[in-house]
Amino acid sequence: MGKGFPKDFLWGGATAANQFEGGWNEGGKGMSTDDVVTNGTNTTPRLLTYTLPDGTHKQTPMFFGLDVPEGTVFDCQEGYLYPNHEASDFYHHYKEDIALMAEMGFKCFRLSIAWTRIFPNGGLNDEEPNEAGLAFYDDVFDELIKHGIEPVVTISHYETPLALTHAFNAWADRRTVDLFVKYCETIFKRYRTKVKYWMTFNEINCIDMNGWMPAGVATTSKQVRMQAAHHQFVASAKAVVLGHKINSDFKIGCMLAYSLTYANTCNPDDVIEAWKKSSGNYFFTDVQCRGYYPNYKLKEFEREGIVIEKEPNDDEWLAKGTVDYLAFSYYMSNVASADPAVQEKAKGNLFTGLKNPYLKASDWGWQIDPVGLRVALDYLYDRYQIPLFVVENGLGAVDKVEEDGSINDDYRIDYLRDHIREMEKAVNEDGVELMGYTPWGCIDLVSASTGEMKKRYGFVYVEKYDDGTGDYSRKKKKSFDWYKKVIATDGQDLD
């Protein structure tokens, strides 16, 4: 047995409203940007569906980015499946799901609030928040607290009110900052005695590659994406300051999609290339943890002709609105080379890099690197010296239900065991201050990158399939009892 983790370590699991909740058009909820994204596969991209001003129906791969004429309407079209609409139907199964979490011994549960369940139009022409939406999350938080589970809430997780995209391209426009702060004030005040841990934006750095998922921005322009990122930085800082005024006990963090990048060789040119890839991640946490734009990014903007429009007090807001902790997702590592002749790529979510011959890969081509998680923890803690929180990690795989109903996911147990061991070393050997661990998709949900249900992460199987069929029944996998034992022993017993 290892030394394990502190008694107050936050063991749990993670989901997001857009991928797990369902109830997309119930209880007064408005449409979000994820409601117009189709399903896909490992080889077929998810599509954004929309109608041009002349009535032409169009579809574009979500990750490609797109520029559309004014008056374009993003909508749902006949002949396409939109898996996020029902997702795993937590909306109608939350009591059952929370009971399963409690049976595993969860200390916390990371979930997100759907902005459009609180303000159907994002606060644009919404005079008052939607009481039915507020009451739903009251019920969820009360159920969690009843079972001794701490809610950990992501305020914006890959879904922006579609009304804001239609009105002014959402986060590309400064007006979205004030609407987000209005939303934050509403939920901070409503849940001030029920929720202590918050995160402002999920995987905020993904806006560097794609404008739609993180920001509801339809664009192919890096200038527009970086302006949208600035608006999110300011909104996050204002939310931190506001949250601390409403309840000084709040802990409000940022959240990064972290993918460790190794140099392909010890050639100094490869090392520089790896640093360039890494700095794209660090930029977003530098701003939110340190409170200012780093020089390396300012120089990059200067070279590329990118000009960030700021209001007079923006830098002051960034300085005083730094986060209390840094949360991040970790699924894989990548390799970078300065040599254009080195071509063999590895697959990933939004991150891609060269294949690492020393690592195995998941069914979806994501390179499995437990030691890289320890390196990530060491790097991030050394850089920022604030508490860290691993809020996403896990193995997406095809799970088989045996004739007797059992699901023997030993491959998932192996993956999680190896990563937990490396976290334990980071804590007990390297001195990293780690708050907790919430494996992704603790109950099966829709994949953000491919829109699939068959890419399963959970300790609990949800009977929902890629063709939209299924009764949403829940089944425990073998990993359910294993993780229950891990939590009960504070990570000492991983066998």
C-alpha positions as CSV (number, residue, x, y, z in Angstrom):
1,M,0.0,0.0,0.0
2,G,1.1,3.6,-0.7
3,K,0.9,6.5,1.7
4,G,-2.4,7.6,0.2
5,F,-3.9,11.1,0.4
6,P,-5.0,13.4,3.2
7,K,-8.3,12.8,4.9
8,D,-9.9,16.0,3.5
9,F,-8.9,15.0,-0.1
10,L,-11.9,15.6,-2.4
11,W,-12.5,12.2,-4.1
12,G,-15.4,12.3,-6.6
13,G,-16.3,12.4,-10.2
14,A,-17.1,15.0,-12.9
15,T,-19.7,15.7,-15.5
16,A,-21.1,18.7,-17.4
17,A,-24.7,19.8,-18.0
18,N,-24.3,19.9,-21.8
19,Q,-23.0,16.3,-21.9
20,F,-24.9,14.7,-19.0
21,E,-28.0,16.7,-18.0
22,G,-30.4,16.4,-20.9
23,G,-33.8,18.1,-20.5
24,W,-32.7,20.5,-23.2
25,N,-36.1,22.1,-23.8
26,E,-37.7,21.4,-20.4
27,G,-38.3,23.7,-17.4
28,G,-38.0,26.9,-19.3
29,K,-34.4,26.2,-20.5
30,G,-33.3,28.1,-23.6
31,M,-31.1,26.9,-26.4
32,S,-27.3,26.8,-26.0
33,T,-24.5,26.5,-28.6
34,D,-24.3,22.7,-27.9
35,D,-27.9,22.2,-28.9
36,V,-27.1,22.7,-32.6
37,V,-24.1,20.3,-32.7
38,T,-24.7,16.8,-34.2
39,N,-23.3,13.5,-33.3
40,G,-20.1,12.2,-34.9
41,T,-17.6,9.4,-34.6
42,N,-13.9,8.9,-34.2
43,T,-13.5,9.5,-37.9
44,T,-16.5,11.6,-38.8
45,P,-16.6,15.2,-37.3
46,R,-19.5,16.6,-35.4
47,L,-21.3,19.2,-37.4
48,L,-22.7,22.7,-36.6
49,T,-26.0,23.1,-38.4
50,Y,-27.3,26.5,-39.5
51,T,-29.5,28.4,-42.0
52,L,-28.2,31.2,-44.1
53,P,-30.3,34.4,-44.6
54,D,-31.4,33.1,-48.0
55,G,-32.9,30.0,-46.4
56,T,-30.1,27.6,-47.4
57,H,-29.4,24.9,-44.8
58,K,-25.7,24.4,-44.1
59,Q,-23.5,22.1,-42.0
60,T,-19.9,22.7,-41.1
61,P,-17.5,20.5,-38.9
62,M,-17.6,22.1,-35.4
63,F,-13.8,22.1,-35.0
64,F,-13.1,23.8,-38.3
65,G,-14.4,27.2,-37.4
66,L,-16.6,29.2,-39.7
67,D,-17.4,32.7,-40.8
68,V,-21.1,33.4,-41.6
69,P,-23.1,36.4,-42.9
70,E,-25.2,38.5,-40.5
71,G,-28.6,37.0,-40.1
72,T,-27.4,33.4,-40.1
73,V,-29.4,31.2,-37.7
74,F,-27.9,28.3,-36.0
75,D,-30.6,25.7,-35.7
76,C,-31.6,22.0,-35.6
77,Q,-32.2,20.3,-38.9
78,E,-34.1,17.3,-40.1
79,G,-32.1,14.1,-40.6
80,Y,-29.5,14.8,-37.9
81,L,-29.1,13.5,-34.4
82,Y,-28.3,16.0,-31.6
83,P,-27.1,13.7,-28.7
84,N,-26.7,16.5,-26.2
85,H,-30.4,17.2,-26.2
86,E,-31.2,14.2,-23.9
87,A,-27.6,13.2,-23.1
88,S,-27.7,10.8,-20.1
89,D,-30.9,12.4,-18.7
90,F,-29.5,13.4,-15.3
91,Y,-32.4,15.9,-15.4
92,H,-34.8,13.1,-14.6
93,H,-32.3,10.7,-12.9
94,Y,-30.4,13.0,-10.5
95,K,-31.6,11.3,-7.3
96,E,-30.7,7.9,-8.6
97,D,-27.3,9.1,-9.8
98,I,-26.4,10.9,-6.6
99,A,-27.4,7.8,-4.6
100,L,-24.9,5.8,-6.7
101,M,-22.2,8.5,-6.1
102,A,-22.9,8.3,-2.4
103,E,-22.6,4.5,-2.5
104,M,-19.1,4.9,-4.0
105,G,-18.3,7.3,-1.1
106,F,-17.9,10.5,-3.2
107,K,-16.7,13.4,-1.2
108,C,-17.5,15.8,-4.0
109,F,-19.2,15.9,-7.4
110,R,-18.2,18.3,-10.2
111,L,-21.1,19.4,-12.3
112,S,-21.9,22.5,-14.4
113,I,-24.9,24.8,-14.3
114,A,-26.5,25.4,-17.7
115,W,-26.5,29.2,-18.2
116,T,-29.6,28.9,-20.4
117,R,-31.5,27.1,-17.6
118,I,-31.1,30.2,-15.5
119,F,-31.3,32.8,-18.2
120,P,-32.8,31.3,-21.3
121,N,-31.4,34.1,-23.5
122,G,-28.2,34.5,-21.5
123,G,-29.7,37.6,-19.7
124,L,-30.4,39.4,-23.0
125,N,-34.1,40.4,-22.7
126,D,-34.4,38.1,-19.6
127,E,-35.7,40.5,-17.0
128,E,-35.7,37.8,-14.3
129,P,-33.9,34.5,-13.9
130,N,-35.9,31.3,-14.6
131,E,-37.2,30.1,-11.3
132,A,-37.7,26.6,-12.5
133,G,-34.1,26.3,-13.5
134,L,-32.9,27.8,-10.1
135,A,-35.1,25.3,-8.3
136,F,-33.8,22.4,-10.2
137,Y,-30.2,23.1,-9.1
138,D,-31.5,23.8,-5.5
139,D,-32.9,20.2,-5.6
140,V,-29.6,18.8,-7.0
141,F,-27.4,20.6,-4.4
142,D,-29.8,19.6,-1.6
143,E,-29.6,16.0,-2.6
144,L,-25.8,16.1,-2.8
145,I,-25.5,17.8,0.6
146,K,-28.0,15.2,2.1
147,H,-25.5,12.5,1.1
148,G,-22.5,14.4,2.4
149,I,-21.2,15.3,-1.1
150,E,-19.7,18.7,-1.8
151,P,-20.9,20.3,-5.0
152,V,-18.0,21.6,-7.2
153,V,-19.6,23.9,-9.9
154,T,-18.3,24.9,-13.3
155,I,-20.1,28.1,-14.2
156,S,-19.6,27.8,-18.0
157,H,-18.8,24.4,-19.5
158,Y,-18.7,24.4,-23.3
159,E,-22.2,25.9,-23.8
160,T,-23.0,29.6,-24.4
161,P,-26.6,30.9,-24.7
162,L,-27.4,30.7,-28.4
163,A,-29.2,34.0,-28.2
164,L,-25.9,35.7,-27.5
165,T,-24.3,34.1,-30.6
166,H,-27.2,35.3,-32.7
167,A,-27.2,38.8,-31.2
168,F,-23.5,39.7,-31.4
169,N,-21.3,36.6,-31.7
170,A,-21.3,35.9,-28.0
171,W,-17.9,36.3,-26.3
172,A,-16.4,38.1,-29.3
173,D,-18.5,41.1,-28.0
174,R,-17.8,43.0,-24.8
175,R,-21.5,43.0,-23.8
176,T,-21.2,39.3,-22.9
177,V,-19.0,40.1,-20.0
178,D,-21.7,42.0,-18.1
179,L,-24.3,39.3,-18.9
180,F,-22.0,36.7,-17.5
181,V,-21.4,38.7,-14.3
182,K,-25.2,39.1,-14.0
183,Y,-25.5,35.3,-14.3
184,C,-22.7,34.7,-11.7
185,E,-24.3,37.1,-9.2
186,T,-27.6,35.3,-9.5
187,I,-26.2,31.8,-8.8
188,F,-23.6,33.0,-6.2
189,K,-26.4,34.6,-4.2
190,R,-28.9,31.8,-4.7
191,Y,-26.4,29.0,-3.7
192,R,-24.1,30.9,-1.4
193,T,-24.8,28.5,1.5
194,K,-24.8,25.3,-0.7
195,V,-21.8,25.6,-3.0
196,K,-18.2,26.5,-1.9
197,Y,-16.1,25.4,-4.9
198,W,-16.6,27.1,-8.2
199,M,-14.7,27.3,-11.6
200,T,-15.4,30.1,-14.0
201,F,-14.7,28.6,-17.5
202,N,-14.1,25.0,-18.5
203,E,-10.8,24.4,-20.4
204,I,-10.6,28.1,-21.2
205,N,-7.4,27.6,-23.3
206,C,-9.3,25.6,-26.0
207,I,-10.4,28.9,-27.4
208,D,-6.9,29.0,-28.8
209,M,-8.0,26.3,-31.3
210,N,-11.7,26.6,-31.6
211,G,-14.1,29.4,-31.0
212,W,-17.4,27.6,-30.9
213,M,-17.2,25.2,-27.9
214,P,-15.6,27.4,-25.4
215,A,-17.1,30.8,-26.4
216,G,-20.0,30.4,-28.9
217,V,-18.0,32.4,-31.4
218,A,-18.4,31.7,-35.1
219,T,-15.0,32.7,-36.6
220,T,-11.9,31.5,-38.3
221,S,-9.9,34.5,-37.0
222,K,-7.3,34.2,-34.3
223,Q,-7.8,37.9,-33.7
224,V,-11.4,37.3,-32.9
225,R,-10.7,34.3,-30.7
226,M,-8.1,36.1,-28.7
227,Q,-10.4,39.1,-28.2
228,A,-13.0,36.7,-26.9
229,A,-10.5,35.1,-24.6
230,H,-9.7,38.6,-23.2
231,H,-13.4,39.1,-22.5
232,Q,-13.5,35.8,-20.7
233,F,-10.4,36.7,-18.6
234,V,-12.1,39.9,-17.5
235,A,-15.4,38.2,-16.8
236,S,-13.6,35.5,-14.7
237,A,-11.7,38.2,-12.7
238,K,-14.9,40.1,-12.1
239,A,-16.6,36.9,-11.0
240,V,-13.8,36.1,-8.5
241,V,-14.1,39.5,-7.0
242,L,-17.9,39.4,-6.8
243,G,-17.9,35.9,-5.4
244,H,-15.6,36.8,-2.6
245,K,-17.8,39.7,-1.7
246,I,-20.9,37.6,-1.6
247,N,-19.2,34.8,0.5
248,S,-15.7,35.1,1.6
249,D,-15.5,31.3,2.0
250,F,-16.0,30.8,-1.7
251,K,-13.1,29.1,-3.5
252,I,-13.1,30.1,-7.1
253,G,-10.7,28.5,-9.6
254,C,-9.9,28.5,-13.3
255,M,-9.8,25.4,-15.4
256,L,-7.2,24.4,-18.0
257,A,-7.1,21.6,-20.6
258,Y,-3.6,20.4,-19.9
259,S,-1.6,18.3,-22.3
260,L,2.1,17.8,-21.5
261,T,4.4,18.3,-24.5
262,Y,7.7,16.5,-24.7
263,A,10.5,17.4,-27.1
264,N,10.9,14.7,-29.8
265,T,14.7,14.6,-29.3
266,C,17.3,16.5,-27.3
267,N,17.9,18.7,-30.3
268,P,17.6,22.2,-28.9
269,D,15.3,23.1,-31.8
270,D,12.8,20.4,-30.7
271,V,13.1,21.7,-27.1
272,I,12.1,25.2,-28.3
273,E,9.2,23.7,-30.3
274,A,8.0,21.9,-27.2
275,W,8.2,25.1,-25.2
276,K,6.1,26.9,-27.9
277,K,3.4,24.3,-27.6
278,S,3.5,24.4,-23.8
279,S,3.3,28.2,-23.6
280,G,0.0,28.1,-25.4
281,N,-1.4,26.4,-22.3
282,Y,0.5,28.5,-19.7
283,F,-0.7,31.8,-21.2
284,F,-4.3,31.2,-20.0
285,T,-3.2,30.3,-16.5
286,D,-0.6,33.0,-16.3
287,V,-3.3,35.6,-16.8
288,Q,-5.8,34.0,-14.4
289,C,-3.3,32.9,-11.7
290,R,-0.8,35.8,-11.9
291,G,-3.1,38.6,-13.0
292,Y,-1.4,39.9,-16.1
293,Y,-0.5,39.1,-19.7
294,P,3.0,37.4,-20.0
295,N,5.6,39.0,-22.2
296,Y,6.0,35.9,-24.5
297,K,2.3,36.2,-25.5
298,L,2.5,40.0,-26.0
299,K,5.4,39.4,-28.4
300,E,3.5,36.7,-30.2
301,F,0.6,39.1,-30.6
302,E,3.0,41.8,-31.9
303,R,4.5,39.5,-34.5
304,E,1.0,38.3,-35.7
305,G,-0.6,41.8,-35.7
306,I,-3.1,40.8,-33.0
307,V,-4.4,43.8,-31.1
308,I,-6.5,43.2,-27.9
309,E,-9.0,46.0,-27.3
310,K,-9.1,46.7,-23.5
311,E,-11.3,49.0,-21.4
312,P,-9.3,51.3,-19.1
313,N,-9.8,49.2,-15.9
314,D,-9.3,45.8,-17.5
315,D,-5.7,45.3,-16.3
316,E,-6.7,46.3,-12.8
317,W,-9.5,43.7,-12.8
318,L,-7.1,41.0,-14.0
319,A,-4.7,41.9,-11.2
320,K,-7.3,41.8,-8.4
321,G,-9.4,38.9,-9.7
322,T,-6.8,36.1,-9.6
323,V,-8.1,32.6,-8.8
324,D,-7.9,30.7,-5.5
325,Y,-6.9,27.4,-7.2
326,L,-6.0,25.9,-10.5
327,A,-8.1,23.0,-11.8
328,F,-7.2,21.1,-14.9
329,S,-8.0,18.1,-17.1
330,Y,-5.4,15.6,-18.0
331,Y,-5.8,12.8,-20.5
332,M,-2.7,12.5,-22.6
333,S,0.7,13.9,-23.4
334,N,2.1,14.8,-26.8
335,V,5.4,15.2,-28.6
336,A,6.7,18.1,-30.6
337,S,9.4,18.3,-33.3
338,A,10.9,21.2,-35.2
339,D,11.6,18.8,-38.1
340,P,8.8,19.0,-40.7
341,A,9.8,15.5,-42.0
342,V,8.6,14.0,-38.7
343,Q,5.0,13.3,-39.7
344,E,3.3,10.5,-37.7
345,K,0.6,12.2,-35.6
346,A,-1.2,10.9,-32.6
347,K,-4.9,11.6,-32.1
348,G,-6.3,13.7,-29.3
349,N,-9.2,15.8,-28.2
350,L,-8.3,19.3,-29.3
351,F,-4.6,18.6,-28.8
352,T,-2.6,16.7,-31.4
353,G,1.1,15.9,-31.5
354,L,3.5,13.3,-32.7
355,K,3.3,9.7,-31.6
356,N,5.3,8.7,-28.6
357,P,6.8,5.2,-29.1
358,Y,7.1,4.7,-25.3
359,L,3.4,5.0,-24.7
360,K,0.2,3.0,-25.4
361,A,-2.9,4.7,-26.7
362,S,-6.7,4.4,-26.1
363,D,-9.2,3.1,-28.6
364,W,-9.5,6.7,-29.7
365,G,-5.8,7.2,-30.1
366,W,-5.2,9.3,-27.0
367,Q,-1.7,8.5,-25.6
368,I,-1.8,7.1,-22.1
369,D,0.9,8.7,-19.9
370,P,0.4,8.4,-16.1
371,V,3.9,9.7,-15.3
372,G,3.0,12.8,-17.4
373,L,0.3,13.6,-14.8
374,R,3.0,13.7,-12.1
375,V,5.1,16.0,-14.3
376,A,2.1,18.2,-15.0
377,L,1.4,18.5,-11.2
378,D,5.0,19.4,-10.5
379,Y,5.2,21.9,-13.3
380,L,2.0,23.7,-12.5
381,Y,2.5,23.8,-8.7
382,D,6.1,25.1,-9.1
383,R,4.9,27.8,-11.5
384,Y,1.9,29.1,-9.5
385,Q,2.2,27.9,-5.9
386,I,-1.5,27.7,-5.4
387,P,-3.6,24.5,-4.8
388,L,-4.2,22.3,-7.8
389,F,-7.3,20.1,-8.5
390,V,-7.4,17.3,-11.1
391,V,-11.0,17.7,-12.3
392,E,-10.9,15.5,-15.4
393,N,-9.0,12.3,-16.1
394,G,-10.1,9.0,-17.4
395,L,-10.3,6.4,-20.2
396,G,-12.9,6.6,-22.9
397,A,-13.5,3.0,-24.1
398,V,-16.1,0.7,-25.6
399,D,-17.6,-1.3,-22.7
400,K,-19.2,-4.7,-23.3
401,V,-22.2,-5.8,-21.2
402,E,-21.9,-9.6,-20.6
403,E,-24.8,-12.0,-20.8
404,D,-25.0,-12.0,-17.0
405,G,-25.2,-8.1,-17.0
406,S,-21.7,-7.6,-15.7
407,I,-19.3,-5.0,-17.2
408,N,-15.6,-6.0,-16.7
409,D,-13.7,-2.8,-17.3
410,D,-10.3,-3.8,-16.0
411,Y,-8.7,-1.6,-18.5
412,R,-10.3,1.4,-16.9
413,I,-9.2,0.3,-13.4
414,D,-5.6,-0.1,-14.7
415,Y,-5.7,3.4,-16.3
416,L,-7.0,5.1,-13.1
417,R,-4.8,3.1,-10.8
418,D,-1.7,4.2,-12.7
419,H,-2.7,7.8,-12.7
420,I,-3.6,7.9,-9.0
421,R,-0.2,6.3,-8.1
422,E,1.5,9.2,-9.9
423,M,-0.7,11.8,-8.1
424,E,0.3,10.2,-4.8
425,K,4.0,10.6,-5.7
426,A,3.4,14.2,-6.6
427,V,1.8,14.8,-3.2
428,N,4.0,12.8,-0.9
429,E,7.3,12.9,-2.7
430,D,7.2,16.3,-4.5
431,G,5.1,18.3,-2.1
432,V,2.3,19.3,-4.5
433,E,-0.8,20.8,-2.8
434,L,-3.5,18.8,-4.4
435,M,-7.2,19.4,-3.5
436,G,-8.9,16.4,-5.1
437,Y,-9.5,14.1,-8.0
438,T,-12.7,13.9,-10.0
439,P,-12.4,11.4,-12.9
440,W,-14.4,12.5,-16.0
441,G,-17.7,11.0,-16.9
442,C,-18.1,9.1,-13.6
443,I,-21.5,8.1,-15.0
444,D,-21.5,7.6,-18.8
445,L,-22.2,10.7,-20.9
446,V,-21.9,12.1,-24.4
447,S,-18.4,12.8,-25.6
448,A,-17.7,16.4,-26.3
449,S,-15.2,15.7,-29.2
450,T,-17.1,13.0,-31.1
451,G,-20.7,13.1,-29.7
452,E,-20.6,9.4,-29.1
453,M,-22.1,7.4,-26.2
454,K,-20.0,4.3,-26.9
455,K,-16.9,6.2,-25.8
456,R,-17.6,5.5,-22.2
457,Y,-15.7,6.8,-19.1
458,G,-18.0,5.9,-16.2
459,F,-18.1,3.7,-13.2
460,V,-21.7,3.5,-14.1
461,Y,-23.0,2.3,-17.5
462,V,-25.9,4.3,-19.0
463,E,-28.1,2.4,-21.5
464,K,-28.1,5.0,-24.2
465,Y,-26.7,4.4,-27.6
466,D,-25.3,6.3,-30.5
467,D,-28.5,5.9,-32.6
468,G,-30.5,7.7,-29.9
469,T,-32.1,4.5,-28.5
470,G,-31.9,3.3,-24.9
471,D,-33.9,3.5,-21.7
472,Y,-31.3,5.4,-19.7
473,S,-31.1,2.6,-17.1
474,R,-28.0,2.5,-15.0
475,K,-25.6,-0.5,-14.4
476,K,-22.6,-0.6,-12.1
477,K,-19.3,-1.6,-13.8
478,K,-16.5,-3.6,-12.1
479,S,-14.7,-0.2,-11.6
480,F,-17.6,0.9,-9.4
481,D,-16.5,-1.3,-6.4
482,W,-12.9,-0.7,-7.1
483,Y,-13.2,3.1,-6.9
484,K,-15.4,2.7,-3.8
485,K,-12.4,0.9,-2.1
486,V,-10.0,3.5,-3.3
487,I,-12.0,6.3,-1.7
488,A,-12.6,4.3,1.5
489,T,-8.8,3.8,2.0
490,D,-7.9,7.4,0.9
491,G,-6.0,5.9,-2.1
492,Q,-3.9,3.5,-0.1
493,D,-5.5,0.4,-1.5
494,L,-5.4,0.5,-5.3
495,D,-5.4,-3.2,-6.0
